[in-house]
Amino acid sequence: MHDGMPYDHIQGRGQSHNNASIFRAEFYAISLALAIIRHRKEKDFIIFSDSMSSLEAISRFKLEIDIVQNIIKDYTHLANSGKIIIVCWMQSCQYPW
């Protein structure tokens, strides 16, 4: 347990399958962030992602992608419960070598 949040129920879900794409892994990370937010008492959150394509799929409601449907549903439920969640793109690290 960390900061009053029972993480036990989501730790086992953190293992990715070999056939999971990076694109899908980005969605999974956003879903995991929403699951953590669901259990927090705070109201204001920012989720950072360096996956522009994932964020575009969510913002364009690409409902043919099942996990996008779940993210939109979870986000809407949390927003309706009073949580303020900002999802923000940030450029990933660029190394000069």
C-alpha positions as a Python dict, from the first residue, in 0.01 Angstrom:
ca = {
    (1, 'M'): (0, 0, 0),
    (2, 'H'): (133, 342, -100),
    (3, 'D'): (-15, 674, 11),
    (4, 'G'): (-335, 499, 118),
    (5, 'M'): (-383, 342, -226),
    (6, 'P'): (-420, -36, -244),
    (7, 'Y'): (-208, -125, -548),
    (8, 'D'): (-235, -501, -502),
    (9, 'H'): (-529, -538, -739),
    (10, 'I'): (-344, -382, -1033),
    (11, 'Q'): (13, -503, -991),
    (12, 'G'): (-46, -831, -1170),
    (13, 'R'): (-194, -650, -1467),
    (14, 'G'): (134, -470, -1529),
    (15, 'Q'): (289, -755, -1722),
    (16, 'S'): (272, -705, -2097),
    (17, 'H'): (236, -985, -2346),
    (18, 'N'): (501, -1040, -2611),
    (19, 'N'): (256, -954, -2888),
    (20, 'A'): (154, -622, -2730),
    (21, 'S'): (244, -325, -2944),
    (22, 'I'): (397, -4, -2813),
    (23, 'F'): (79, 171, -2926),
    (24, 'R'): (-135, -58, -2710),
    (25, 'A'): (113, -33, -2421),
    (26, 'E'): (66, 346, -2422),
    (27, 'F'): (-310, 298, -2392),
    (28, 'Y'): (-254, 53, -2110),
    (29, 'A'): (-39, 309, -1924),
    (30, 'I'): (-314, 571, -1953),
    (31, 'S'): (-571, 316, -1831),
    (32, 'L'): (-349, 233, -1536),
    (33, 'A'): (-315, 604, -1451),
    (34, 'L'): (-696, 637, -1455),
    (35, 'A'): (-725, 332, -1227),
    (36, 'I'): (-489, 494, -979),
    (37, 'I'): (-677, 825, -1000),
    (38, 'R'): (-1003, 642, -927),
    (39, 'H'): (-868, 543, -585),
    (40, 'R'): (-713, 877, -491),
    (41, 'K'): (-893, 1132, -278),
    (42, 'E'): (-732, 1429, -456),
    (43, 'K'): (-935, 1598, -729),
    (44, 'D'): (-674, 1743, -970),
    (45, 'F'): (-447, 1528, -1189),
    (46, 'I'): (-224, 1552, -1495),
    (47, 'I'): (-140, 1248, -1705),
    (48, 'F'): (168, 1296, -1923),
    (49, 'S'): (227, 1088, -2234),
    (50, 'D'): (485, 1104, -2511),
    (51, 'S'): (261, 911, -2749),
    (52, 'M'): (95, 1166, -2975),
    (53, 'S'): (-72, 890, -3178),
    (54, 'S'): (-236, 742, -2867),
    (55, 'L'): (-359, 1081, -2749),
    (56, 'E'): (-495, 1158, -3096),
    (57, 'A'): (-680, 827, -3105),
    (58, 'I'): (-842, 908, -2771),
    (59, 'S'): (-927, 1268, -2861),
    (60, 'R'): (-1075, 1157, -3195),
    (61, 'F'): (-1286, 889, -3022),
    (62, 'K'): (-1138, 598, -3221),
    (63, 'L'): (-1401, 364, -3079),
    (64, 'E'): (-1297, 73, -3300),
    (65, 'I'): (-1003, 34, -3061),
    (66, 'D'): (-1151, -138, -2756),
    (67, 'I'): (-913, 10, -2502),
    (68, 'V'): (-991, 361, -2629),
    (69, 'Q'): (-1358, 296, -2547),
    (70, 'N'): (-1258, 194, -2194),
    (71, 'I'): (-1035, 499, -2148),
    (72, 'I'): (-1311, 736, -2261),
    (73, 'K'): (-1563, 562, -2034),
    (74, 'D'): (-1329, 572, -1733),
    (75, 'Y'): (-1228, 934, -1798),
    (76, 'T'): (-1593, 1040, -1830),
    (77, 'H'): (-1691, 858, -1511),
    (78, 'L'): (-1405, 1019, -1317),
    (79, 'A'): (-1482, 1365, -1456),
    (80, 'N'): (-1849, 1324, -1364),
    (81, 'S'): (-1743, 1231, -1010),
    (82, 'G'): (-1561, 1564, -974),
    (83, 'K'): (-1207, 1470, -1075),
    (84, 'I'): (-1023, 1716, -1297),
    (85, 'I'): (-788, 1525, -1526),
    (86, 'I'): (-565, 1693, -1782),
    (87, 'V'): (-400, 1467, -2036),
    (88, 'C'): (-87, 1631, -2171),
    (89, 'W'): (154, 1537, -2449),
    (90, 'M'): (522, 1587, -2382),
    (91, 'Q'): (809, 1514, -2616),
    (92, 'S'): (1015, 1211, -2525),
    (93, 'C'): (1384, 1247, -2452),
    (94, 'Q'): (1602, 1304, -2754),
    (95, 'Y'): (1961, 1196, -2714),
    (96, 'P'): (2234, 1357, -2927),
    (97, 'W'): (2416, 1032, -2997),
}
